[in-house]
């Protein structure tokens, strides 16, 4: 999800930022709502990130708000554990917005007093300790997670909730990198998740973007890459073969779990293993993410070479075989 977060920032700046601006302008609340038509006409306060993205990416912003509500209010892990995982992730990447939002949700769940600040206790139940350590390590250096560490999480939570933990960490990383990249200030006070559903095709049109052919001529200093990135194809092929030979850390879902999926979801689940696991164990979380991603691709009209190149840079930086 990290490369998508970075691509969000690039496309937003291309579509809406002024030449002398260090970040995107923030749309007033009512104006932002006019671009995000809800099914029920209410205009509660929108978080700063949504008011910032409503201009360049209105449909994507609507789906992000729905995804935010799912993750924060209907997370299958329960409100308390989900908020603790999001707090750990935000703390790991030093995101004030993420920390403040997680604190609010922890207060709403009764874990800390109203307006309180969460601190990790010196001792935790074994299951929580395993989940939170996993969340922090997945955020900071996911490639270092061992089979034994994953097995401990799986032993405590089972495949459904373990998949939900991974999705929660992934969402928190995605969201925190959006707000960090855009320089979004923390809302004062932090806002609860919005229980709002949007008209599928009712959002305002995204602004016209320059053609990618024009952007190809932009001047720059070039990429600074690590020396080991230049290793030959044989090394890459050998590493990929080693990864393919690895034993799965989580059992694959039973075929019956896919019977209720839409044809497109079932097709994706049959082709890609991470889709198989995600759609089998957490179809609602997976569906909400893909709805957000599809809206982004529709509005951003990104160049596939650009996005695939970015995907390579980010996954290589994270030492992710994928």
C-alpha positions in Angstrom: 0.0 0.0 0.0 2.9 2.4 0.5 3.5 3.0 -3.3 -0.1 3.9 -3.7 0.2 6.5 -0.9 3.2 8.0 -2.6 1.4 8.0 -5.9 -1.5 9.8 -4.3 0.8 12.6 -3.3 2.4 13.0 -6.7 -1.0 13.0 -8.6 -2.5 15.4 -6.1 0.3 17.9 -6.5 0.1 17.6 -10.3 -3.6 18.2 -10.2 -4.1 20.9 -7.7 -1.0 22.4 -6.0 0.2 25.9 -6.9 3.8 26.6 -7.8 4.5 28.5 -4.6 2.7 26.0 -2.3 4.4 23.6 0.0 1.3 21.5 0.4 -2.2 21.2 -1.0 -4.8 23.9 -0.1 -7.5 22.8 2.3 -11.1 23.1 1.1 -13.7 24.7 3.5 -15.9 22.1 5.0 -19.1 22.9 3.1 -17.3 23.2 -0.2 -15.6 19.8 0.4 -19.0 18.2 1.1 -20.4 19.7 -2.1 -17.8 17.5 -3.9 -18.6 14.4 -1.8 -22.4 14.0 -2.0 -23.5 11.7 0.8 -26.7 9.6 0.5 -28.0 11.5 3.6 -27.5 15.3 3.4 -25.5 16.1 6.4 -22.3 18.2 6.7 -20.4 17.2 9.8 -16.8 18.4 10.2 -14.5 16.6 7.9 -10.9 15.7 8.9 -8.2 17.9 7.5 -6.9 15.2 5.1 -10.4 14.8 3.6 -10.8 18.6 3.1 -7.3 18.6 1.4 -8.0 15.7 -0.9 -11.6 16.5 -1.8 -10.5 19.0 -4.5 -8.1 16.9 -6.5 -9.5 13.4 -5.8 -13.2 13.7 -4.7 -14.4 10.2 -5.4 -11.2 8.7 -3.9 -11.7 10.8 -0.8 -15.3 9.5 -0.4 -14.0 5.9 -0.5 -11.2 6.8 1.9 -13.8 8.1 4.4 -15.8 4.9 4.1 -12.6 2.9 4.5 -11.7 5.0 7.6 -15.0 4.3 9.2 -14.7 0.6 8.6 -11.2 0.4 10.0 -12.0 2.6 13.1 -15.7 1.7 13.9 -16.3 -1.7 12.5 -12.9 -3.4 12.7 -13.3 -7.1 13.4 -10.5 -6.9 15.9 -12.7 -4.7 18.2 -12.4 -1.0 18.8 -9.7 -1.3 21.5 -7.2 -3.6 19.9 -7.6 -2.0 16.5 -6.9 1.5 18.0 -3.9 0.2 19.9 -2.5 -1.3 16.7 -3.1 2.0 14.9 -1.4 3.9 17.8 1.7 1.7 17.6 1.9 2.2 13.9 1.5 6.0 14.1 4.0 6.1 16.9 6.5 4.1 14.8 6.3 6.5 11.9 6.0 9.6 14.1 2.6 10.7 12.8 0.9 13.2 15.1 -2.4 12.9 13.3 -2.4 9.2 13.5 -1.4 9.2 17.2 -4.2 11.8 18.0 -6.8 9.9 16.1 -5.8 6.6 17.8 -5.9 8.3 21.2 -9.5 9.5 20.5 -10.6 6.0 19.5 -9.0 4.5 22.6 -10.8 7.0 24.8 -14.1 6.2 23.0 -13.4 2.5 23.7 -12.8 3.2 27.4 -9.2 2.3 27.3 -8.0 5.8 28.4 -9.8 8.8 29.9 -11.3 11.4 27.5 -8.5 13.6 26.1 -6.0 11.1 27.5 -2.8 9.9 25.9 -2.1 6.3 25.5 1.2 4.7 26.7 2.2 1.1 26.2 2.1 -0.6 29.6 5.3 -2.2 30.9 3.5 -5.6 30.7 0.8 -6.7 28.4 -1.2 -9.9 28.0 0.7 -12.3 25.7 -1.8 -12.0 22.8 -1.7 -8.2 22.8 2.1 -8.1 23.3 2.5 -10.4 20.2 0.1 -8.3 18.1 1.6 -4.9 19.0 5.2 -6.1 18.5 4.2 -7.5 15.2 2.5 -4.3 14.2 5.6 -2.2 15.0 8.0 -4.5 13.3 5.8 -4.8 10.2 5.8 -1.0 10.0 9.5 -0.5 10.5 11.1 -3.5 9.0 8.6 -6.1 7.8 11.2 -8.2 6.1 12.7 -9.1 9.5 9.6 -10.8 10.8 10.4 -14.4 11.5 8.2 -17.4 10.9 8.1 -18.0 14.7 6.9 -14.4 15.4 4.1 -14.8 12.9 3.2 -18.2 14.2 2.8 -16.7 17.7 0.4 -14.1 16.4 -1.5 -16.8 14.5 -1.6 -19.0 17.6 -3.3 -16.3 19.6 -5.7 -14.9 17.1 -6.3 -17.5 14.4 -6.3 -16.9 10.6 -9.3 -14.5 10.5 -8.1 -12.0 13.1 -4.4 -12.4 12.1 -5.5 -11.3 8.6 -7.4 -8.4 10.1 -4.3 -7.4 12.1 -2.3 -7.3 8.8 -5.0 -5.2 7.1 -5.2 -2.8 10.1 -1.4 -2.3 10.1 -1.4 -1.8 6.3 -4.2 0.7 6.5 -2.6 2.7 9.3 0.7 2.9 7.3 -1.2 4.0 4.2 -3.1 6.6 6.0 -0.2 8.0 8.0 2.0 8.3 5.0 -0.8 10.3 3.2 -1.1 12.8 6.1 2.7 13.0 6.6 3.4 13.5 2.9 0.7 16.2 2.6 1.7 17.9 5.9 -1.8 17.7 7.2 -2.1 19.3 10.7 -3.8 17.4 13.5 -7.5 18.2 13.9 -8.2 20.0 17.1 -10.0 18.2 18.6 -9.5 15.0 16.7 -12.6 13.8 14.9 -14.5 10.5 15.2 -15.0 8.3 12.2 -17.9 9.4 9.9 -20.7 7.0 9.5 -21.5 8.3 6.0 -22.1 6.4 2.7 -21.7 8.2 -0.5 -23.5 8.0 -3.9 -21.3 5.8 -6.0 -21.2 8.1 -9.0 -22.2 11.4 -7.3 -18.9 12.9 -6.6 -17.6 15.9 -8.4 -15.3 15.4 -11.3 -11.6 15.4 -10.6 -9.7 18.3 -12.1 -8.1 17.9 -15.6 -4.5 16.8 -15.3 -1.6 17.4 -17.6 -0.9 14.6 -20.0 1.9 12.2 -18.9 3.7 12.9 -22.2 4.2 16.5 -21.0 5.5 15.3 -17.6 8.1 13.0 -19.3 10.1 16.1 -20.2 10.4 17.4 -16.6 14.0 17.9 -15.5 15.4 16.4 -12.4 18.5 15.3 -10.6 17.9 11.6 -11.2 17.5 8.8 -8.7 19.9 8.0 -6.0 19.9 4.3 -5.5 21.8 1.8 -3.4 24.7 0.0 -5.0 23.2 -3.4 -4.4 20.2 -2.5 -6.5 22.3 -3.0 -9.6 22.8 -6.8 -8.9 22.1 -8.9 -11.9 19.0 -10.7 -13.0 20.3 -14.0 -11.9 20.5 -12.9 -8.3 16.9 -11.6 -8.5 15.7 -14.8 -10.1 17.4 -16.9 -7.4 15.8 -14.8 -4.6 12.4 -15.1 -6.2 12.8 -18.8 -6.5 13.7 -19.1 -2.8 10.6 -17.1 -1.9 8.3 -19.3 -4.0 9.7 -22.3 -2.3 8.8 -21.0 1.2 6.1 -22.7 3.2 3.0 -20.5 3.7 2.8 -19.0 7.2 -1.0 -19.0 7.2 -3.4 -21.8 6.0 -5.3 -21.1 2.9 -9.1 -20.5 3.4 -11.5 -23.3 2.6 -13.1 -23.0 -0.9 -16.5 -22.5 0.8 -15.4 -19.1 2.0 -15.4 -17.8 -1.6 -18.9 -18.8 -2.5 -20.5 -15.5 -1.6 -17.9 -13.4 -3.4 -18.7 -11.4 -6.5 -17.3 -12.9 -9.7 -14.5 -10.3 -10.0 -13.5 -10.9 -6.3 -13.5 -14.6 -6.8 -11.4 -14.3 -9.9 -8.8 -12.2 -8.1 -8.8 -14.5 -5.1 -8.0 -17.4 -7.4 -5.0 -15.8 -9.0 -3.0 -14.0 -6.3 -2.2 -15.7 -2.9 -2.5 -12.5 -0.8 -5.9 -12.0 -2.4 -6.8 -15.6 -1.6 -6.0 -15.1 2.1 -7.5 -11.6 2.4 -10.7 -12.3 0.5 -11.2 -15.6 2.2 -10.7 -14.4 5.8 -11.6 -10.7 5.6 -13.7 -10.0 2.5 -15.2 -6.8 3.8 -11.8 -5.2 4.6 -10.4 -6.3 1.3 -13.5 -5.0 -0.7 -13.2 -1.6 1.0 -9.6 -1.3 0.1 -10.1 -2.2 -3.5 -13.0 0.2 -3.8 -10.7 3.0 -2.6 -7.9 1.8 -5.0 -10.3 1.6 -8.0 -11.6 5.1 -7.4 -8.0 6.4 -7.2 -7.0 4.8 -10.5 -10.2 6.1 -12.2 -9.6 9.7 -11.1 -5.9 9.9 -11.1 -5.4 8.5 -14.6 -1.9 7.5 -13.7 0.6 6.2 -16.1 1.2 2.4 -15.6 5.0 2.7 -16.2 5.1 5.5 -13.6 3.2 3.5 -11.0 5.0 0.2 -11.6 8.4 2.0 -11.4 7.3 3.6 -8.1 6.1 0.2 -6.9 9.6 -1.2 -7.7 11.4 1.6 -5.9 9.3 1.3 -2.7 9.3 -2.5 -2.5 13.0 -2.6 -3.1 13.5 0.0 -0.4 11.5 -2.1 2.0 13.3 -5.3 0.9 9.9 -6.7 0.0 10.2 -9.6 -2.5 6.8 -8.7 -4.0 
